[in-house]
């Protein structure tokens, strides 16, 4: 997965936006081609759980004065972000299965409840 992240759009900054959507779609497509969709999907889910847990720690720590590197996020934001990322991963998996590029029109570019 580290090799996958070193390529193209996967290096661009951004979270919960069009760049993030493209990174997830392209990354999932490439991962599916390299290790298979099952393993790629598992890696994506585990990654979202780990990221959500870290955001949860930051959220909890922010209430007791512990400094964090990121803006604290509440549970609703954490889940909406994970849902967006997992949707975009699925777009990439479908593209890999169909032997085509990621269709940018299928990507979700903002978490539900937030304008694109």
Contact map, one row per residue, 1 for C-alpha under 8 A:
11111000000000000000000000000010000000000000000000000000000000000000000000000000000000000000000000000000000000000000
11111100000000000000000000000000000000000000000000000000000000000000000000000000000000000000000000000000000000000000
11111110000000000000000000000000000000000000000000000000000000000000000000000000000000000000000000000000000000000000
11111110010000000000000000100110000000000000000000000000000000000000000000000000000000000000000000000000000000000000
11111110011000000000000000100000000000000000000000000000000000000000000000000000000000000000000000000000000000000000
01111111011000000000000000000000000000000000000000000000000000000000000000000000000000000000000000000000000000000000
00111111111000000000000000000000000000000000000000000000000000000000000000000000000000000000000000000000000000000000
00000111111100000000000000000000000000000000000000000000000000000000000000000000000000000000000000000000000000000000
00000011111100000010011001000000000000000000000000000000000000000000000000000000000000000000000000000000000000000000
00011111111100000000011101100000000000000000000000000000000000000000000000000000000000000000000000000000000000000000
00001111111110000000001000000000000000000000000000000000000000000000000000000000000000000000000000000000000000000000
00000001111111000010001000000000000000000000000000000000000000000000000000000000000000000000000000000000000000000000
00000000001111100011000000000000000000000000000000000000000000000000000000000000000000000000000000000000000000000000
00000000000111111011000000000000000000000000000000000000000000000000000000000000000000000000000000000000000000000000
00000000000011111011000000000000000000000000000000000000000000000000000000000000000000000000000000000000000000000000
00000000000001111111100000000000000000000000000000000000000000000000000000000000100100000000000000000000000011100000
00000000000001111111100000000000000000000000000000000000000000000000000000000000000000000000000000000000000011000001
00000000000000011111110000000000000000000000000000000000000000000000000000000000000000000000000000000000000111000000
00000000100111111111111000000000000000000000000000000000000000000000000000000000000000000000000000000000000010000000
00000000000011111111111100000000000000000000000000000000000000000000000000000000000010000000000000000000000010000000
00000000000000011111111110000000000000000000000000000000000000000000000000000000000110010000000000000000001110000000
00000000110000000111111111000000000000000000000000000000000000000000000000000000000000010000000000000001001000000000
00000000111100000011111111100000000000000000000000000000000000000000000000000000000000000000000000000000000000000000
00000000010000000001111111110000000000000000000000000000000000000000000000000000000010011001000000000000000000000000
00000000000000000000111111111000000000000000000000000000000000000000000000000000000000011111100000000100001000000000
00000000110000000000011111111100000000000000000000000000000000000000000000000000000000000001000000000100000000000000
00011000010000000000001111111110000000000000000000000000000000000000000000000000000000001001000000000000000000000000
00000000000000000000000111111111000000011001000000000000000000000000000000000000000000001101100000000000000000000000
00000000000000000000000011111111100000000000000000000000000000000000000000000000000000001011111100000100000000000000
00010000000000000000000001111111110000000000000000000000000000000000000000000000000000000001000100000000000000000000
10010000000000000000000000111111111110010000000000000000000000000000000000000000000000000000000000000000000000000000
00000000000000000000000000011111111111111000000000000000000000000000000000000000000000000000100100000000000000000000
00000000000000000000000000001111111110000000000000000000000000000000000000000000000000000000000100000000000000000000
00000000000000000000000000000111111100000000000000000000000000000000000000000000000000000000000000000000000000000000
00000000000000000000000000000011111110110000000000000000000000000000000000000000000000000000000000000000000000000000
00000000000000000000000000000011111111110000000000000000000000000000000000000000000000000000000000000000000000000000
00000000000000000000000000000011101111111000000000000000000000000000000000000000000000000000100000000000000000000000
00000000000000000000000000000001000111111100000000000000000000000000000000000000000000000000000000000000000000000000
00000000000000000000000000000001001111111110000000000000000000000000000000000000000000000000000000000000000000000000
00000000000000000000000000010011001111111111000000000000000000000000000000000000000000000000000000000000000000000000
00000000000000000000000000010001000011111111100000000000000000000000000000000000000000001000000000000000000000000000
00000000000000000000000000000000000001111111110000000000000000000000000000000000000000000000000000000000000000000000
00000000000000000000000000000000000000111111111000000000000000000000000000000000000000000000000000000000000000000000
00000000000000000000000000010000000000011111111100000000000000000000000000000000000001001000000000000000000000000000
00000000000000000000000000000000000000001111111110000000000000000000000000000000000001000000000000000000000000000000
00000000000000000000000000000000000000000111111111000000000000000000000000000000000000000000000000000000000000000000
00000000000000000000000000000000000000000011111111100000000000000000000000000000000000000000000000000000000000000000
00000000000000000000000000000000000000000001111111110000000000000000000000000000010011000000000000000000000000000000
00000000000000000000000000000000000000000000111111111000000000000000000000000000000000000000000000000000000000000000
00000000000000000000000000000000000000000000011111111100000000000000000000000000000000000000000000000000000000000000
00000000000000000000000000000000000000000000001111111110000000000000000000000000000000000000000000000000000000000000
00000000000000000000000000000000000000000000000111111111000000000000000000000110010000000000000000000000000000000000
00000000000000000000000000000000000000000000000011111111100000000000000000000000000000000000000000000000000000000000
00000000000000000000000000000000000000000000000001111111110000000000000000000000000000000000000000000000000000000000
00000000000000000000000000000000000000000000000000111111111000000000000110000100000000000000000000000000000000000000
00000000000000000000000000000000000000000000000000011111111100000000000111100100000000000000000000000000000000000000
00000000000000000000000000000000000000000000000000001111111110000000000000000000000000000000000000000000000000000000
00000000000000000000000000000000000000000000000000000111111111000001011110000000000000000000000000000000000000000000
00000000000000000000000000000000000000000000000000000011111111100000000111000000000000000000000000000000000000000000
00000000000000000000000000000000000000000000000000000001111111110000000000000000000000000000000000000000000000000000
00000000000000000000000000000000000000000000000000000000111111111111000000000000000000000000000000000000000000000000
00000000000000000000000000000000000000000000000000000000011111111111000100000000000000000000000000000000000000000000
00000000000000000000000000000000000000000000000000000000001111111100000000000000000000000000000000000000000000000000
00000000000000000000000000000000000000000000000000000000000111111100000000000000000000000000000000000000000000000000
00000000000000000000000000000000000000000000000000000000000011111110000000000000000000000000000000000000000000000000
00000000000000000000000000000000000000000000000000000000000011111111000000000000000000000000000000000000000000000000
00000000000000000000000000000000000000000000000000000000000011001111100000000000000000000000000000000000000000000000
00000000000000000000000000000000000000000000000000000000010011000111111100000000000000000000000000000000000000000000
00000000000000000000000000000000000000000000000000000000000000000011111000000000000000000000000000000000000000000000
00000000000000000000000000000000000000000000000000000000010000000001111100000000000000000000000000000000000000000000
00000000000000000000000000000000000000000000000000000000010000000001111110000000000000000000000000000000000000000000
00000000000000000000000000000000000000000000000000000011011001000001011111000000000000000000000000000000000000000000
00000000000000000000000000000000000000000000000000000011011000000000001111101100000000000000000000000000000000000000
00000000000000000000000000000000000000000000000000000001001000000000000111111100000000000000000000000000000000000000
00000000000000000000000000000000000000000000000000000001000000000000000011111110000000000000000000000000000000000000
00000000000000000000000000000000000000000000000000000000000000000000000001111111000000000000000000000000000000000000
00000000000000000000000000000000000000000000000000000000000000000000000011111111100000000000000000000000000000100000
00000000000000000000000000000000000000000000000000010011000000000000000011111111110000000000000000000000000000000000
00000000000000000000000000000000000000000000000000010000000000000000000000111111111000000000000000000000000000000000
00000000000000000000000000000000000000000000000000000000000000000000000000011111111100000000000000000000000000110000
00000000000000010000000000000000000000000000000000000000000000000000000000001111111110000000000000000000000001100000
00000000000000000000000000000000000000000000000100010000000000000000000000000111111111000000000000000000000000000000
00000000000000000000000000000000000000000000000000000000000000000000000000000011111111100000000000000000000000100000
00000000000000010000100000000000000000000000000000000000000000000000000000000001111111110000000000000000000111110000
00000000000000000001100100000000000000000000000100000000000000000000000000000000111111111000000000000000000000000000
00000000000000000000000000000000000000000001100100000000000000000000000000000000011111111100000000000000000000000000
00000000000000000000000000000000000000000000000000000000000000000000000000000000001111111110000000000000001100000000
00000000000000000000110110000000000000000000000000000000000000000000000000000000000111111111000000000000011100000000
00000000000000000000000110111000000000001001000000000000000000000000000000000000000011111111100000000000000000000000
00000000000000000000000010010000000000000000000000000000000000000000000000000000000001111111110000000000000000000000
00000000000000000000000010001000000000000000000000000000000000000000000000000000000000111111111000000110011000000000
00000000000000000000000111111100000000000000000000000000000000000000000000000000000000011111111100000100000000000000
00000000000000000000000010011001000010000000000000000000000000000000000000000000000000001111111110000000000000000000
00000000000000000000000000001000000000000000000000000000000000000000000000000000000000000111111111000000000000000000
00000000000000000000000000001000000000000000000000000000000000000000000000000000000000000011111111111110000000000000
00000000000000000000000000001101100000000000000000000000000000000000000000000000000000000001111111111000000000000000
00000000000000000000000000000000000000000000000000000000000000000000000000000000000000000000111111110000000000000000
00000000000000000000000000000000000000000000000000000000000000000000000000000000000000000000011111110000000000000000
00000000000000000000000000000000000000000000000000000000000000000000000000000000000000000000001111111000000000000000
00000000000000000000000000000000000000000000000000000000000000000000000000000000000000000000001111111100000000000000
00000000000000000000000000000000000000000000000000000000000000000000000000000000000000000000001100111110000000000000
00000000000000000000000011001000000000000000000000000000000000000000000000000000000000000011001000011111000000000000
00000000000000000000000000000000000000000000000000000000000000000000000000000000000000000010001000001111111000000000
00000000000000000000010000000000000000000000000000000000000000000000000000000000000000000000000000000111111000000000
00000000000000000000000000000000000000000000000000000000000000000000000000000000000000000000000000000011111000000000
00000000000000000000000000000000000000000000000000000000000000000000000000000000000000010010000000000011111100000000
00000000000000000000110010000000000000000000000000000000000000000000000000000000000000110010000000000011111110000000
00000000000000000100100000000000000000000000000000000000000000000000000000000000000100110000000000000000011111100000
00000000000000011111100000000000000000000000000000000000000000000000000000000000000100000000000000000000001111100001
00000000000000011100000000000000000000000000000000000000000000000000000000000000100100000000000000000000000111110111
00000000000000010000000000000000000000000000000000000000000000000000000000001001101100000000000000000000000111111110
00000000000000000000000000000000000000000000000000000000000000000000000000000001000100000000000000000000000001111110
00000000000000000000000000000000000000000000000000000000000000000000000000000000000000000000000000000000000000111110
00000000000000000000000000000000000000000000000000000000000000000000000000000000000000000000000000000000000001111111
00000000000000000000000000000000000000000000000000000000000000000000000000000000000000000000000000000000000001111111
00000000000000001000000000000000000000000000000000000000000000000000000000000000000000000000000000000000000011000111
